[in-house]
Amino acid sequence: MAQQGAQLDQENFSCSICLDLLKDPVTIPCGHSYCMRCIKYFWDGEDKKEIYSCPQCSMTFTQRPVLMKNTMLAALVEQLKKTGLQAAPADLCYAEPEDVACDVCTGRTLKAFKSCLVCLVSYCEKHLQPHYESPTFKKHKLVDPSKKLQENICSRHDEVMKMFCRTDQQSICYLCSVDEHKCHDTVSAAAERTERQRELEVSRLNIQQRIQDREKDVKLLQQEVEAVSRSADKAVEDSEKIFTQLIRLIQKRSSDVKQQIRSQQETEVSGVKELQEKLQQEITELKRKDAELKQLSHTEDHNQFLHNYPSVSQLSEPTESSSIDIRPLRYFEDVTAAVSELRDKLQDILKEEWTNISLTVTEVDVLLSQLEPKTRAGFLQYSCEITLDPNTAYIKLLLSEGNRKAKLMSQQQSYSSHPDRFTVYEQVLSRESLTGRCYWEVEWSGLGVRVAVAYKNIRRAGGTNECGFGSNDKSCALRFYNNCYTFWFNNISTPVSGPCSSRVGVYLDHRAGILSFYSVSETMTLLHRVQTTFTQHLYAGVWLLDSGVTAEFCKLK
């Protein structure tokens, strides 16, 4: 136990730089103590001007602290020395395969503590001491251990690459600068680093600004999410109330009809029963009278018969039964027919209005607040680079300019067979799919062309309307022919007026369902706009209408 206490004392009085007992100990403002010479050389080697740090806790000081000998600590160290004990060596940290190893150690190497960009050597703590103690290493640059030090050596001259060639954009050594890079724009690596550092800071400022902008956008979108949710909740609540009112109204009308039917039933049944009672009374009276007449008919006394006959033979007025009109089994059936007619009308109304309600719901779009641009510069912010897909090109179409330009030739091209190829119509589709907001321009020469957009599942093989751009419901196209524009969709043409130009701009807002065609010259003129709903990704395309016609998707960036 006593030995462990002594060991702990030794560690407490050891310098973390030289790993030996403190010599002329000084305590810096953060509270850590070092040999005066060790911390002095350490600060002399600090590369950052007017910024000094603690080797242990990395606390920085803008002014170099004044070093004063800690007399109490010095006395304790001297007392510790008198005990005859030596500071315990630091724990050995051997390098593992994934670690940076010390280049100076022999035998089993220790883990590197620092790497020197001047020596191009990595050092453990023990072998690093000369860099702290000797003025020779004062200007050496120490960094965290690195396995890439050899990348700083010129493979041609085996020299440290301290220069940078701006012409070839590569690091070089001094001999390279007077050899194969002699006439190039070369500067020191430090100077280039300074320049790039400034650019980096500008980039960081831009990134930080964009981060702030995006964070604002995210916050705004979150507010929109909350607003949409609140609006949706209220719409659901209000809709449920309205439908409940409709249900209650129908139930009320159902109850009224039921009550009216029962009331009319009661009235009709009461009248019928009243007539039944009258008829039944008349039958009783007639039966009684018939009995009296029967009895009179059996009277043998002629005088008595004649005397009673006038009073007995007189009959009461009969009930007019002939006025009773019995309809053949149709009483309230007409009511049922009227209610059925009402049901059919309500179903028709609901069907029509339900379509309107559904469209109203689907038209809700938070991100449609951005209007269509008004200037070409505004459109160009949505410009996209479009290349044509050779696998879709008609066999007589020649693609060039990096597959941005198509020309209709008289002879077939050397295309391989492909299921995506148009086999009859002189058409080609883009390689890229189009979503979101996109803008592109097509410039042509020749007699005529169709500038189109189409779904990927448009039919390719054959010469039916299912294959031609604008001749089906899977594509639409602006046709330019003989200096006239027409818009084609589902094989229906719509005349389009506007200034003729050999260049057309196409603006697509896929989510909003907007497709616009513009004539592009000195100014932009809207030729035709489509408002619809796109159910799939779109692809740009062209249909060349005559031999020799060319169409090129222009580079806009």
C-alpha positions as CSV (number, residue, x, y, z in Angstrom):
1,M,0.0,0.0,0.0
2,A,2.9,2.4,0.8
3,Q,4.5,1.6,-2.5
4,Q,1.3,2.5,-4.4
5,G,1.1,5.8,-2.5
6,A,4.7,6.6,-3.5
7,Q,4.0,5.7,-7.1
8,L,0.9,8.0,-7.1
9,D,3.1,10.8,-5.7
10,Q,5.7,10.3,-8.5
11,E,3.0,10.6,-11.1
12,N,1.6,13.7,-9.6
13,F,5.0,15.4,-9.7
14,S,5.9,14.3,-13.3
15,C,5.9,16.6,-16.3
16,S,3.5,15.4,-19.0
17,I,5.8,16.6,-21.7
18,C,9.2,15.0,-20.8
19,L,7.6,12.4,-18.5
20,D,10.3,13.0,-15.9
21,L,10.1,14.6,-12.5
22,L,9.4,18.3,-12.7
23,K,12.5,20.6,-13.2
24,D,11.9,24.2,-12.2
25,P,8.2,23.6,-12.1
26,V,5.8,26.3,-13.3
27,T,2.0,26.3,-13.1
28,I,0.0,27.9,-16.0
29,P,-3.4,29.5,-15.6
30,C,-5.4,26.4,-16.3
31,G,-3.8,24.7,-13.2
32,H,-1.5,22.2,-14.9
33,S,2.2,22.2,-14.1
34,Y,5.3,21.6,-16.3
35,C,9.0,21.9,-16.4
36,M,9.7,25.5,-17.3
37,R,11.9,24.5,-20.2
38,C,9.4,22.0,-21.6
39,I,6.4,24.4,-21.6
40,K,8.6,27.2,-23.0
41,Y,9.8,25.1,-26.0
42,F,6.3,23.8,-26.5
43,W,4.9,27.3,-26.8
44,D,7.9,28.3,-29.0
45,G,6.7,25.6,-31.4
46,E,3.1,26.8,-31.4
47,D,2.3,27.7,-35.0
48,K,-0.6,30.0,-34.2
49,K,0.6,33.5,-33.5
50,E,-0.5,35.0,-30.2
51,I,-2.5,31.8,-29.3
52,Y,-1.0,29.4,-26.7
53,S,-2.5,26.2,-25.4
54,C,-2.1,23.7,-22.6
55,P,-0.7,20.3,-23.8
56,Q,-3.0,18.5,-21.5
57,C,-6.4,20.2,-21.5
58,S,-5.9,22.3,-24.7
59,M,-7.1,25.5,-23.0
60,T,-6.0,28.5,-25.1
61,F,-4.6,31.8,-24.0
62,T,-4.5,34.9,-26.2
63,Q,-1.5,36.2,-24.4
64,R,1.5,34.1,-23.6
65,P,1.4,33.5,-19.8
66,V,4.3,34.7,-17.7
67,L,6.2,31.7,-16.3
68,M,7.0,32.0,-12.6
69,K,8.7,29.1,-10.7
70,N,6.3,27.4,-8.3
71,T,8.5,27.3,-5.2
72,M,6.2,25.1,-3.1
73,L,5.9,22.5,-5.9
74,A,9.7,22.7,-6.4
75,A,10.3,22.0,-2.7
76,L,8.0,19.0,-2.8
77,V,9.8,17.7,-5.9
78,E,13.1,18.1,-4.1
79,Q,11.8,16.3,-1.1
80,L,10.5,13.5,-3.4
81,K,14.0,13.2,-4.9
82,K,15.6,12.8,-1.5
83,T,13.5,9.7,-0.9
84,G,15.6,8.0,-3.7
85,L,12.5,7.3,-5.8
86,Q,12.3,7.9,-9.5
87,A,9.3,8.8,-11.6
88,A,7.6,5.8,-13.0
89,P,7.8,5.4,-16.7
90,A,4.7,6.1,-18.6
91,D,2.5,3.2,-19.6
92,L,3.7,1.8,-22.9
93,C,1.1,2.0,-25.7
94,Y,2.2,-0.4,-28.4
95,A,0.9,0.3,-31.9
96,E,-1.9,-1.9,-33.3
97,P,-2.3,-2.6,-37.0
98,E,-4.9,0.1,-37.3
99,D,-2.7,2.7,-35.5
100,V,0.0,5.0,-36.8
101,A,3.3,3.6,-35.5
102,C,6.4,5.5,-34.4
103,D,8.9,5.6,-37.2
104,V,11.9,5.8,-34.8
105,C,11.1,2.9,-32.4
106,T,13.0,-0.3,-33.0
107,G,11.7,-3.7,-32.1
108,R,8.1,-3.5,-31.0
109,T,7.0,0.0,-32.0
110,L,4.9,2.4,-29.9
111,K,1.8,4.2,-31.0
112,A,2.7,7.6,-32.6
113,F,1.8,10.7,-30.6
114,K,2.4,13.3,-33.3
115,S,3.5,13.4,-36.9
116,C,5.9,16.1,-38.2
117,L,5.1,17.6,-41.6
118,V,8.7,18.8,-42.0
119,C,10.5,15.6,-41.0
120,L,7.7,13.5,-42.5
121,V,8.1,11.2,-39.6
122,S,5.7,10.0,-36.9
123,Y,7.0,10.0,-33.3
124,C,5.9,8.4,-30.0
125,E,6.0,10.6,-26.9
126,K,9.5,9.6,-26.0
127,H,11.0,10.3,-29.4
128,L,9.0,13.5,-29.8
129,Q,10.8,15.2,-26.9
130,P,13.6,16.8,-29.1
131,H,10.9,18.7,-31.0
132,Y,9.9,20.3,-27.7
133,E,13.4,20.8,-26.3
134,S,15.7,21.7,-29.3
135,P,15.5,25.0,-31.0
136,T,16.3,23.2,-34.2
137,F,12.7,21.9,-34.4
138,K,11.2,25.2,-33.4
139,K,9.5,25.8,-36.8
140,H,8.5,22.2,-37.4
141,K,4.8,21.6,-37.9
142,L,3.3,18.9,-35.6
143,V,0.0,17.4,-36.4
144,D,-2.1,14.4,-35.2
145,P,-0.6,11.1,-36.2
146,S,-1.1,10.5,-40.0
147,K,-0.5,7.5,-42.3
148,K,-0.4,9.7,-45.3
149,L,2.9,11.5,-44.8
150,Q,4.5,9.8,-47.8
151,E,2.0,11.5,-50.0
152,N,3.9,14.7,-49.4
153,I,7.0,13.2,-51.1
154,C,7.6,13.9,-54.8
155,S,7.7,10.5,-56.5
156,R,10.0,11.9,-59.2
157,H,12.6,13.7,-57.1
158,D,12.1,12.2,-53.6
159,E,11.7,15.7,-52.2
160,V,9.1,17.2,-49.9
161,M,6.4,18.9,-52.1
162,K,6.3,22.5,-50.8
163,M,5.1,24.0,-54.1
164,F,1.8,24.0,-55.9
165,C,1.3,24.2,-59.7
166,R,-1.8,26.2,-60.4
167,T,-1.6,25.3,-64.1
168,D,-1.8,21.6,-63.5
169,Q,-3.6,21.9,-60.1
170,Q,-1.2,19.6,-58.3
171,S,1.4,19.7,-55.5
172,I,5.0,19.6,-56.6
173,C,8.5,19.9,-55.1
174,Y,11.0,22.7,-55.8
175,L,12.9,20.7,-58.4
176,C,9.6,20.1,-60.3
177,S,9.0,23.9,-60.4
178,V,12.3,24.4,-62.3
179,D,11.9,21.3,-64.4
180,E,8.7,20.1,-66.1
181,H,6.7,22.9,-64.5
182,K,9.2,25.6,-65.3
183,C,6.8,27.8,-67.4
184,H,3.8,27.1,-65.2
185,D,2.1,29.3,-62.7
186,T,3.7,28.0,-59.4
187,V,3.5,29.3,-55.9
188,S,4.4,27.9,-52.5
189,A,2.0,25.4,-51.0
190,A,1.5,27.7,-48.1
191,A,0.5,30.6,-50.4
192,E,-1.9,28.3,-52.3
193,R,-3.3,27.1,-48.9
194,T,-3.8,30.7,-47.8
195,E,-5.7,31.4,-51.1
196,R,-7.7,28.2,-50.8
197,Q,-8.3,28.9,-47.2
198,R,-9.9,32.3,-48.1
199,E,-12.1,30.5,-50.7
200,L,-12.9,27.9,-48.1
201,E,-14.0,30.5,-45.6
202,V,-16.2,32.1,-48.3
203,S,-17.6,28.7,-49.2
204,R,-18.3,28.1,-45.5
205,L,-20.0,31.4,-45.1
206,N,-22.1,30.6,-48.2
207,I,-22.9,27.1,-46.8
208,Q,-23.7,28.6,-43.4
209,Q,-26.0,31.1,-45.0
210,R,-27.7,28.3,-47.0
211,I,-28.0,26.3,-43.8
212,Q,-29.8,29.3,-42.2
213,D,-32.0,29.7,-45.3
214,R,-32.8,26.0,-45.4
215,E,-33.5,26.0,-41.6
216,K,-35.9,28.9,-42.2
217,D,-37.4,26.9,-45.0
218,V,-37.7,23.8,-42.8
219,K,-39.3,25.9,-40.1
220,L,-41.7,27.5,-42.7
221,L,-42.5,24.0,-44.1
222,Q,-43.2,22.8,-40.5
223,Q,-45.5,25.7,-40.0
224,E,-47.2,24.7,-43.3
225,V,-47.5,21.1,-42.1
226,E,-49.1,22.3,-38.9
227,A,-51.4,24.6,-40.9
228,V,-52.3,21.9,-43.4
229,S,-53.0,19.5,-40.5
230,R,-55.2,22.1,-38.7
231,S,-57.0,22.9,-42.0
232,A,-57.5,19.2,-42.7
233,D,-58.8,18.5,-39.2
234,K,-61.2,21.4,-39.4
235,A,-62.4,20.3,-42.9
236,V,-63.0,16.8,-41.6
237,E,-64.9,18.1,-38.6
238,D,-66.9,20.5,-40.7
239,S,-67.6,17.9,-43.3
240,E,-68.8,15.4,-40.7
241,K,-71.1,18.1,-39.3
242,I,-72.5,18.9,-42.8
243,F,-73.0,15.2,-43.7
244,T,-74.6,14.6,-40.3
245,Q,-76.9,17.5,-41.0
246,L,-77.7,16.0,-44.4
247,I,-78.3,12.6,-42.8
248,R,-80.5,14.2,-40.2
249,L,-82.4,16.1,-42.9
250,I,-83.0,12.9,-44.9
251,Q,-84.0,11.1,-41.7
252,K,-86.4,14.0,-40.9
253,R,-87.9,13.8,-44.4
254,S,-88.1,10.0,-44.1
255,S,-89.9,10.4,-40.8
256,D,-92.2,13.1,-42.4
257,V,-93.1,10.7,-45.3
258,K,-93.7,7.9,-42.9
259,Q,-95.9,10.1,-40.7
260,Q,-97.8,11.3,-43.8
261,I,-98.3,7.8,-45.0
262,R,-99.5,6.6,-41.7
263,S,-101.8,9.6,-41.3
264,Q,-103.3,9.1,-44.8
265,Q,-103.5,5.3,-44.1
266,E,-105.5,6.1,-40.9
267,T,-107.8,8.6,-42.8
268,E,-108.4,6.1,-45.6
269,V,-108.9,3.1,-43.3
270,S,-111.2,5.2,-41.1
271,G,-113.4,6.2,-44.1
272,V,-113.5,2.7,-45.4
273,K,-114.5,1.4,-41.9
274,E,-117.1,4.1,-41.6
275,L,-118.6,3.0,-44.9
276,Q,-118.3,-0.6,-43.8
277,E,-120.3,0.2,-40.7
278,K,-123.0,1.9,-42.7
279,L,-123.3,-0.9,-45.1
280,Q,-123.3,-3.4,-42.2
281,Q,-126.2,-1.4,-40.6
282,E,-128.1,-1.3,-43.9
283,I,-127.6,-5.1,-44.2
284,T,-129.0,-5.6,-40.7
285,E,-131.9,-3.3,-41.4
286,L,-132.6,-5.1,-44.7
287,K,-132.5,-8.5,-43.0
288,R,-135.0,-7.2,-40.4
289,K,-137.2,-5.8,-43.2
290,D,-136.9,-9.1,-45.1
291,A,-138.1,-10.9,-42.0
292,E,-141.1,-8.6,-41.6
293,L,-142.0,-9.0,-45.3
294,K,-141.7,-12.8,-45.0
295,Q,-143.9,-12.8,-42.0
296,L,-146.4,-10.5,-43.8
297,S,-146.3,-12.8,-46.8
298,H,-147.6,-15.6,-44.6
299,T,-150.6,-13.7,-43.2
300,E,-153.8,-15.5,-44.2
301,D,-156.1,-12.6,-43.4
302,H,-156.4,-10.6,-46.5
303,N,-157.6,-7.5,-44.8
304,Q,-154.8,-7.7,-42.2
305,F,-152.2,-8.1,-45.0
306,L,-153.5,-5.1,-46.8
307,H,-153.6,-3.1,-43.7
308,N,-150.0,-3.8,-42.7
309,Y,-148.5,-3.8,-46.2
310,P,-148.0,0.0,-46.6
311,S,-145.9,0.4,-43.5
312,V,-143.9,-2.8,-43.9
313,S,-143.1,-2.5,-47.6
314,Q,-141.6,1.0,-47.3
315,L,-137.7,0.8,-47.6
316,S,-135.0,3.3,-46.5
317,E,-132.8,5.0,-49.0
318,P,-129.9,2.6,-49.9
319,T,-126.2,3.5,-49.5
320,E,-124.7,4.6,-52.8
321,S,-122.2,1.7,-53.1
322,S,-121.9,2.3,-56.8
323,S,-119.8,5.4,-55.9
324,I,-117.1,3.3,-54.3
325,D,-114.0,3.3,-56.7
326,I,-111.7,0.4,-55.8
327,R,-108.3,1.0,-57.5
328,P,-106.6,-2.3,-58.5
329,L,-103.9,-2.9,-55.8
330,R,-102.2,0.6,-56.1
331,Y,-102.5,2.6,-52.9
332,F,-99.2,4.0,-51.7
333,E,-97.0,2.5,-54.4
334,D,-96.8,5.9,-56.1
335,V,-95.2,7.3,-52.9
336,T,-92.5,4.6,-53.2
337,A,-92.0,5.6,-56.8
338,A,-91.7,9.3,-55.8
339,V,-89.1,8.4,-53.1
340,S,-87.2,6.3,-55.5
341,E,-87.1,9.1,-58.0
342,L,-85.8,11.4,-55.2
343,R,-83.1,8.8,-54.4
344,D,-82.0,8.6,-58.1
345,K,-81.8,12.4,-58.3
346,L,-79.8,12.6,-55.1
347,Q,-77.4,9.9,-56.4
348,D,-76.9,11.9,-59.6
349,I,-76.3,15.1,-57.6
350,L,-73.9,13.3,-55.2
351,K,-72.0,11.7,-58.1
352,E,-71.6,15.1,-59.8
353,E,-70.8,17.0,-56.7
354,W,-68.5,14.3,-55.4
355,T,-66.3,14.7,-58.5
356,N,-66.1,18.4,-57.7
357,I,-65.3,17.7,-54.1
358,S,-62.6,15.2,-55.0
359,L,-61.0,17.6,-57.5
360,T,-61.1,20.4,-54.8
361,V,-59.3,18.1,-52.3
362,T,-56.6,17.0,-54.8
363,E,-56.0,20.6,-55.8
364,V,-54.7,21.4,-52.4
365,D,-50.9,21.8,-52.8
366,V,-48.8,23.7,-50.3
367,L,-45.8,24.0,-52.6
368,L,-47.7,25.6,-55.5
369,S,-47.0,29.1,-54.1
370,Q,-44.2,29.7,-56.6
371,L,-45.6,31.2,-59.8
372,E,-44.4,30.4,-63.3
373,P,-41.4,32.6,-64.1
374,K,-42.0,35.7,-66.3
375,T,-38.5,36.1,-67.7
376,R,-36.0,33.8,-69.4
377,A,-33.6,34.3,-66.5
378,G,-36.4,33.1,-64.2
379,F,-36.9,30.0,-66.3
380,L,-33.1,29.3,-66.5
381,Q,-33.0,28.7,-62.8
382,Y,-34.9,25.5,-63.5
383,S,-32.9,24.6,-66.6
384,C,-31.9,20.9,-66.9
385,E,-29.4,19.2,-69.2
386,I,-31.2,16.7,-71.5
387,T,-29.5,14.0,-73.5
388,L,-31.2,11.7,-76.0
389,D,-31.3,8.0,-75.4
390,P,-29.8,6.1,-78.4
391,N,-31.8,3.0,-77.5
392,T,-35.0,4.9,-78.3
393,A,-33.9,6.6,-81.5
394,Y,-35.5,5.7,-84.8
395,I,-33.0,3.8,-86.9
396,K,-32.4,6.7,-89.4
397,L,-31.8,9.3,-86.7
398,L,-28.1,10.4,-86.3
399,L,-27.3,11.5,-82.8
400,S,-24.4,13.9,-82.1
401,E,-23.2,16.7,-79.8
402,G,-23.0,14.3,-76.9
403,N,-26.4,12.9,-77.8
404,R,-28.1,16.3,-77.6
405,K,-28.7,16.7,-81.3
406,A,-30.7,14.5,-83.7
407,K,-30.7,14.6,-87.5
408,L,-33.0,12.6,-89.8
409,M,-30.8,10.9,-92.4
410,S,-31.7,9.0,-95.6
411,Q,-29.7,6.0,-94.6
412,Q,-30.0,3.7,-91.6
413,Q,-27.6,4.1,-88.7
414,S,-25.7,1.2,-87.0
415,Y,-28.0,0.8,-84.0
416,S,-28.5,-2.6,-82.3
417,S,-31.9,-4.0,-81.8
418,H,-33.6,-2.7,-78.7
419,P,-37.2,-3.0,-77.3
420,D,-37.3,0.7,-76.5
421,R,-36.6,1.8,-80.1
422,F,-39.3,3.6,-82.2
423,T,-39.7,1.4,-85.3
424,V,-41.7,3.5,-87.6
425,Y,-41.9,7.1,-86.5
426,E,-38.8,9.3,-86.7
427,Q,-38.7,9.9,-82.9
428,V,-36.4,9.8,-79.9
429,L,-36.8,10.2,-76.2
430,S,-34.5,11.7,-73.5
431,R,-32.5,9.5,-71.2
432,E,-33.5,11.6,-68.2
433,S,-36.9,11.5,-66.6
434,L,-38.5,14.8,-65.7
435,T,-40.1,15.6,-62.4
436,G,-40.5,18.7,-60.3
437,R,-39.8,22.0,-62.1
438,C,-37.8,21.7,-65.3
439,Y,-37.0,24.0,-68.2
440,W,-35.2,23.2,-71.5
441,E,-34.9,24.6,-75.0
442,V,-35.0,22.9,-78.4
443,E,-33.5,24.5,-81.5
444,W,-34.2,23.1,-85.0
445,S,-33.6,23.6,-88.7
446,G,-35.6,22.2,-91.6
447,L,-39.2,21.9,-92.6
448,G,-40.8,20.7,-89.4
449,V,-40.5,19.1,-86.0
450,R,-42.6,18.1,-83.0
451,V,-41.3,19.0,-79.6
452,A,-42.9,16.6,-77.1
453,V,-43.1,15.1,-73.7
454,A,-44.3,11.5,-73.2
455,Y,-44.7,8.8,-70.6
456,K,-42.1,6.0,-70.7
457,N,-44.8,3.4,-71.4
458,I,-45.7,5.0,-74.8
459,R,-45.8,2.3,-77.4
460,R,-42.6,2.0,-79.6
461,A,-43.3,-0.7,-82.2
462,G,-45.6,0.0,-85.2
463,G,-47.1,3.0,-87.0
464,T,-50.4,3.4,-85.0
465,N,-51.5,6.5,-83.2
466,E,-50.3,4.8,-79.9
467,C,-46.7,5.4,-81.0
468,G,-46.7,9.0,-82.4
469,F,-46.0,12.0,-80.1
470,G,-49.3,13.9,-79.6
471,S,-51.4,11.2,-81.2
472,N,-52.4,9.4,-78.0
473,D,-53.1,10.1,-74.3
474,K,-49.5,9.2,-73.3
475,S,-47.9,12.2,-75.0
476,C,-48.4,15.7,-76.2
477,A,-46.4,17.8,-78.6
478,L,-46.0,21.3,-80.1
479,R,-45.8,20.8,-83.9
480,F,-44.0,23.4,-86.1
481,Y,-44.5,22.9,-89.8
482,N,-44.4,25.4,-92.7
483,N,-44.0,28.2,-90.2
484,C,-47.2,27.3,-88.3
485,Y,-47.7,26.0,-84.8
486,T,-50.3,23.4,-83.7
487,F,-50.6,21.6,-80.3
488,W,-51.3,17.9,-80.4
489,F,-52.8,15.7,-77.8
490,N,-54.7,12.4,-78.2
491,N,-54.7,13.0,-81.9
492,I,-56.5,16.3,-81.6
493,S,-54.8,19.4,-83.0
494,T,-55.2,22.9,-81.6
495,P,-54.1,25.9,-83.7
496,V,-51.4,28.0,-81.9
497,S,-50.6,31.6,-82.7
498,G,-47.4,33.3,-81.9
499,P,-44.1,34.6,-83.4
500,C,-42.3,31.9,-85.4
501,S,-38.9,31.0,-84.0
502,S,-36.4,28.2,-84.6
503,R,-36.1,27.8,-80.8
504,V,-38.8,26.7,-78.4
505,G,-38.6,26.8,-74.6
506,V,-40.5,24.1,-72.6
507,Y,-41.4,24.7,-68.9
508,L,-42.7,21.8,-66.8
509,D,-44.1,21.9,-63.3
510,H,-44.8,18.2,-62.9
511,R,-46.5,18.4,-59.5
512,A,-48.7,21.3,-60.5
513,G,-49.6,19.7,-63.8
514,I,-48.3,22.7,-65.9
515,L,-46.7,22.3,-69.3
516,S,-45.9,25.5,-71.2
517,F,-44.3,26.1,-74.6
518,Y,-42.6,29.4,-75.4
519,S,-41.2,31.0,-78.5
520,V,-37.6,32.0,-77.7
521,S,-36.0,34.9,-79.6
522,E,-35.2,38.3,-78.3
523,T,-38.0,37.9,-75.9
524,M,-40.1,34.9,-74.7
525,T,-43.7,34.6,-75.9
526,L,-46.1,32.0,-74.5
527,L,-47.4,29.8,-77.3
528,H,-49.5,27.3,-75.4
529,R,-50.1,26.1,-71.8
530,V,-51.5,22.9,-70.6
531,Q,-53.0,22.4,-67.1
532,T,-53.6,18.7,-66.3
533,T,-52.5,16.0,-63.9
534,F,-49.4,13.9,-64.7
535,T,-49.6,10.4,-63.3
536,Q,-46.1,9.3,-64.3
537,H,-42.6,10.7,-64.9
538,L,-42.3,12.4,-68.2
539,Y,-39.5,12.2,-70.8
540,A,-38.6,14.9,-73.4
541,G,-38.7,13.9,-77.0
542,V,-38.6,15.2,-80.6
543,W,-40.2,13.9,-83.8
544,L,-38.4,15.0,-87.0
545,L,-40.9,15.4,-89.8
546,D,-38.7,15.5,-92.9
547,S,-35.3,14.3,-94.2
548,G,-32.4,16.6,-93.2
549,V,-34.3,18.1,-90.2
550,T,-32.2,18.6,-87.1
551,A,-33.3,19.2,-83.5
552,E,-30.9,20.0,-80.7
553,F,-31.5,20.2,-76.9
554,C,-29.5,23.4,-76.1
555,K,-26.9,23.8,-73.3
556,L,-28.3,26.4,-71.0
557,K,-25.8,26.3,-68.1
